[in-house]
Amino acid sequence: MESGPAIFAGAVFALFGGALLVWTGVRVRRGEPVAHGVSQVASATLTSLAAVIALGLGAYCLTRL
């Protein structure tokens, strides 16, 4: 019973983190801003950090089955 929500949460975190990481990489490669009005380096770093944290949370949820 408790594995259902863990699988769902892990999948959501993993999909969000992966998509955010890919999106950030594409924006940086094209030279487009990741966030408007913020330094390119700072916004890319913060966004990448958030993506890695989300991937880590997804992995944590999926290993706790």
Secondary structure, DSSP 8 states (H G I E B T S, - for coil): -THHHHHHHHHHHHHHHHHHHHHHHHHHHHT--SSTTS-HHHHHHHHHHHHHHHHHHHHHHHHT-
